[in-house]
């Protein structure tokens, strides 16, 4: 899946919201309130209440899918409905449509038509109104905003980083790097076999993965893939990703769900590292292969491991890729997107 789909899973996180009040507290004089009655026909006074989260997942093409969940919510007052908007930096918001309640629960998704993380959307708000969702007026229900420091870290992972050769986010760069390395291996397999050339290709792949410039086959020359930072070395792509994840985790207190998403993304990144390391070992051995059959067999193993690094591995062979336990780059992108989580509450 591409990043923009995976973004574009540029994913803002808005999870379980509590939308409205339950029955009035026993012994309270509710007649003193000027609020209208309503709210699911309970006969109680209605007023906004609750808290929770929301996020952007992958939508069609490069668009983001706004995802919202709520619980313990009453229905709107007679003649009104709930409508939501997402926005950024005070610019004109995008309406996400009517948010309906079913059995005190809300599960809501809406494709907003743009990539939310790339565009910088960081705010959500919802209103109870009788205007059909044409404007943000009536009574405000919920508001939420992404932590700006966490958002900045997400940008370095998914959008742009000053530390990568191509300027992409560190997660996007490792994906591009592994794809380029795999292309070099496939070209070696597809070309008419020449032992010296084959060994040179294997050496270039091993150096690209390890972030080194070594003459592994001792032929007096060093073969590399230009523009590579390295995947496994201390200053390579994996190291940058893990540093960015640590930075995001450091911005929130223990117990914050962002820490869980960081841990999940960390696990996915370590799976990328594991497959890249296996590919590097096979490539290193291929630099000294002697026969066409053994050379191509080893390079086939390199290609398999690089594909696993890109798409994940069905370890238990059940035909289904479990994102958390078997996923790699797309898994990491998914959980990093959910770091852009907004805590939503009544204003």
C-alpha positions in Angstrom: 0.0 0.0 0.0 1.3 3.4 -0.8 2.0 5.9 2.0 -0.8 8.2 0.9 -3.1 5.3 1.2 -1.5 4.2 4.3 -1.8 7.9 4.9 -3.2 7.9 3.8 -4.2 5.4 7.5 -2.4 10.0 7.7 -4.3 8.7 10.0 -6.1 12.0 13.0 -7.1 9.7 15.9 -10.5 10.5 17.5 -11.6 7.0 19.5 -14.4 6.6 22.1 -16.4 9.7 22.7 -19.1 10.3 25.3 -21.6 12.4 23.5 -24.5 13.3 25.7 -25.7 13.1 29.3 -27.7 10.4 30.9 -30.8 11.0 33.1 -30.7 14.0 35.4 -29.1 13.4 38.8 -31.5 12.4 41.6 -32.6 15.3 43.7 -31.5 18.0 41.3 -33.9 20.8 40.3 -33.8 20.5 36.6 -36.6 22.9 36.1 -34.1 25.8 36.7 -32.2 25.0 33.5 -33.2 26.8 30.3 -32.1 23.8 28.1 -34.8 22.2 26.0 -35.9 18.7 26.8 -35.2 16.0 24.2 -32.4 13.6 23.7 -33.7 10.2 22.6 -37.2 10.6 24.1 -35.9 10.1 27.6 -37.7 13.1 29.0 -34.5 14.4 30.5 -32.9 17.7 29.9 -30.3 17.7 27.1 -26.9 19.3 27.3 -23.5 18.3 25.6 -21.1 16.2 27.6 -18.4 13.6 27.1 -14.9 12.9 26.0 -13.0 10.5 23.7 -10.7 10.4 20.6 -10.8 10.5 16.8 -8.4 9.7 14.0 -7.8 9.7 10.2 -7.3 6.3 8.5 -6.7 5.4 4.8 -9.5 6.3 2.5 -9.8 6.0 -1.3 -6.7 6.8 -3.3 -4.7 9.3 -1.2 -7.6 10.6 0.8 -8.0 10.2 4.5 -10.9 8.6 6.2 -12.1 10.4 9.3 -13.0 7.9 12.0 -15.1 8.7 15.1 -16.4 6.5 17.9 -18.8 7.5 20.7 -20.5 5.8 23.5 -23.2 6.6 26.1 -24.8 9.1 23.8 -28.4 10.3 23.6 -30.1 11.1 20.4 -30.3 14.8 19.3 -33.1 17.1 20.4 -36.3 17.2 18.3 -35.6 18.9 15.0 -31.8 18.9 15.4 -29.0 16.7 14.3 -25.2 16.3 15.0 -22.7 17.6 12.4 -18.9 17.5 12.4 -16.1 19.5 10.8 -12.3 19.0 10.5 -9.9 21.9 10.1 -6.4 23.2 10.3 -4.8 26.5 11.3 -8.0 28.6 11.2 -8.6 27.8 7.5 -12.0 27.0 6.1 -13.1 23.6 7.6 -14.2 20.5 5.8 -17.7 19.2 6.7 -17.8 15.5 7.5 -21.6 15.3 7.5 -24.2 14.1 9.9 -23.1 12.0 12.9 -25.9 9.7 13.8 -26.5 7.8 17.1 -27.6 4.2 17.2 -28.4 2.6 20.5 -26.4 5.2 22.4 -23.3 4.3 20.3 -21.7 6.1 17.3 -19.4 4.6 14.8 -18.7 7.1 12.1 -16.4 7.3 9.1 -16.1 9.9 6.3 -13.7 10.3 3.4 -12.7 13.9 3.6 -11.3 14.1 0.0 -7.8 15.1 0.9 -4.8 13.6 2.7 -5.3 14.9 6.2 -1.7 14.4 7.5 -0.1 15.9 4.5 -2.5 18.9 4.6 -2.0 19.4 8.3 -5.6 18.9 9.5 -5.4 18.8 13.3 -8.8 19.9 14.7 -12.3 18.4 15.0 -15.5 19.9 16.2 -19.1 18.9 16.2 -22.3 20.9 16.7 -26.0 20.1 17.5 -28.0 22.2 15.1 -31.2 22.5 13.1 -29.5 24.0 10.0 -28.9 20.8 8.2 -25.1 21.1 8.6 -24.8 24.2 6.5 -22.8 26.1 9.2 -21.1 25.7 12.5 -23.7 27.1 14.7 -26.3 25.9 17.2 -24.7 24.3 20.3 -21.1 23.0 20.2 -20.9 19.3 21.2 -17.2 18.3 21.1 -13.8 19.8 20.2 -10.4 18.2 19.9 -6.9 19.0 18.7 -3.8 17.0 18.0 -0.8 17.7 20.3 1.4 20.0 18.1 4.7 18.4 19.3 3.4 14.9 18.5 2.2 16.1 15.2 5.6 17.5 14.4 7.1 14.1 15.1 4.6 12.4 12.9 5.5 14.7 10.1 9.2 13.7 10.3 8.1 10.0 10.1 5.6 10.3 7.3 6.0 13.5 5.4 9.4 15.2 5.5 12.7 14.8 7.5 15.9 16.9 7.3 17.9 13.7 8.1 16.9 11.6 5.0 18.7 11.9 1.6 15.4 12.3 -0.3 13.8 14.6 2.3 10.9 12.2 2.9 9.8 11.2 6.3 11.9 8.4 7.8 9.3 5.7 7.3 8.6 6.8 3.7 12.4 6.8 3.0 13.0 3.3 4.3 10.2 2.1 2.1 11.7 3.8 -0.9 15.2 2.5 -0.1 14.0 -1.1 0.3 12.1 -0.8 -3.0 15.2 0.5 -4.8 17.4 -2.2 -3.3 15.0 -4.9 -4.3 14.9 -3.5 -7.9 18.7 -4.0 -8.0 18.4 -7.6 -6.9 15.6 -8.3 -9.5 17.7 -6.8 -12.3 20.6 -9.1 -11.3 18.3 -12.1 -11.6 16.7 -11.0 -14.9 20.0 -10.2 -16.6 22.1 -12.8 -18.5 24.2 -14.5 -15.8 27.7 -13.1 -15.4 29.5 -14.1 -12.2 31.5 -10.9 -11.7 28.4 -8.7 -12.3 26.2 -10.8 -10.1 28.7 -10.6 -7.3 28.9 -6.8 -7.7 25.1 -6.5 -7.5 25.1 -8.5 -4.4 27.8 -6.3 -2.9 25.9 -3.2 -3.7 22.8 -4.6 -2.0 24.7 -5.7 1.1 26.4 -2.2 1.4 23.0 -0.4 0.9 21.4 -2.5 3.6 24.3 -2.2 6.1 25.1 1.4 5.3 28.7 0.5 4.4 31.1 0.9 1.5 33.1 -2.4 1.6 34.8 -4.5 -1.0 33.0 -7.7 0.1 34.1 -9.9 -2.8 37.7 -8.6 -2.7 37.8 -7.7 -6.4 39.5 -4.3 -5.8 36.3 -2.3 -6.4 33.4 -1.2 -4.2 29.8 -1.5 -5.5 27.1 0.6 -3.9 23.6 1.9 -4.6 23.9 5.7 -4.7 21.8 7.9 -2.5 21.3 5.3 0.2 21.6 6.2 3.9 21.6 2.6 5.0 18.9 0.6 6.6 20.6 -1.2 9.5 23.5 1.1 10.5 23.3 3.3 13.6 22.6 6.4 11.6 20.4 4.6 9.1 16.7 4.6 8.4 15.7 2.2 11.2 17.6 4.3 13.7 15.9 7.5 12.6 12.5 5.9 12.8 13.1 4.6 16.3 14.4 8.0 17.5 11.3 9.7 16.1 9.0 7.2 17.9 10.9 7.8 21.1 10.4 11.5 20.7 6.6 11.1 20.2 6.3 8.8 23.3 8.2 11.3 25.4 5.6 14.0 24.8 2.8 12.1 26.6 2.2 10.9 30.2 2.1 7.2 31.1 -1.2 5.7 30.3 -1.8 7.8 27.3 -2.9 5.6 24.4 -0.3 7.3 22.2 2.3 5.3 24.0 0.6 2.1 23.0 0.6 3.2 19.3 4.3 4.0 19.6 5.0 0.6 21.0 3.0 -1.1 18.2 4.9 1.0 15.5 8.1 0.1 17.3 7.4 -3.6 16.9 6.5 -3.2 13.2 9.8 -1.3 12.7 11.8 -4.0 14.4 10.1 -6.5 12.0 11.4 -4.4 9.1 14.8 -4.5 10.6 14.7 -8.3 11.1 13.9 -8.9 7.4 16.4 -6.4 6.2 19.1 -8.1 8.3 18.3 -11.5 6.9 18.5 -10.0 3.4 21.8 -8.4 4.2 23.3 -11.8 5.4 22.1 -13.5 2.2 23.5 -10.7 0.0 26.8 -10.9 1.8 27.1 -14.6 1.1 26.1 -14.0 -2.5 29.1 -11.8 -3.1 31.3 -14.9 -3.0 29.0 -17.3 -4.8 30.7 -19.4 -7.5 27.9 -21.1 -9.6 24.9 -19.7 -11.4 22.5 -21.9 -9.5 23.8 -21.1 -6.0 24.1 -17.4 -6.9 20.5 -17.1 -8.1 19.2 -19.2 -5.2 20.8 -16.9 -2.7 19.6 -13.8 -4.5 16.1 -15.2 -4.5 16.3 -15.4 -0.7 17.4 -11.8 -0.7 14.4 -10.8 -2.8 12.0 -12.7 -0.5 13.3 -11.0 2.6 13.1 -7.6 1.0 9.5 -8.3 0.0 8.7 -9.3 3.6 10.3 -6.1 4.8 8.0 -4.1 2.5 4.7 -6.0 2.9 5.0 -8.3 5.9 5.2 -12.0 6.3 2.3 -14.5 6.8 4.3 -16.3 9.5 1.5 -18.7 10.6 0.5 -19.3 6.9 -3.2 -18.8 7.6 -3.7 -16.7 4.5 -4.2 -13.5 6.5 -1.6 -10.9 7.4 -2.0 -9.9 11.0 -0.9 -6.3 11.0 0.6 -6.2 14.5 2.4 -9.5 14.6 3.2 -10.0 10.9 3.2 -6.5 9.5 6.2 -4.2 8.6 6.2 -0.9 6.9 2.5 -0.5 6.3 1.9 -1.6 9.9 4.3 1.0 11.2 2.6 3.7 9.0 -0.8 2.7 10.3 0.2 3.1 14.0 2.2 6.2 13.4 -0.9 7.8 11.7 -2.9 7.0 14.9 -0.4 9.0 16.9 -2.2 12.0 15.5 -4.9 11.3 18.0 -7.1 14.1 19.2 -8.6 14.0 22.7 -12.1 15.2 22.2 -14.3 16.6 24.9 -17.0 19.2 25.5 -15.8 22.8 25.3 
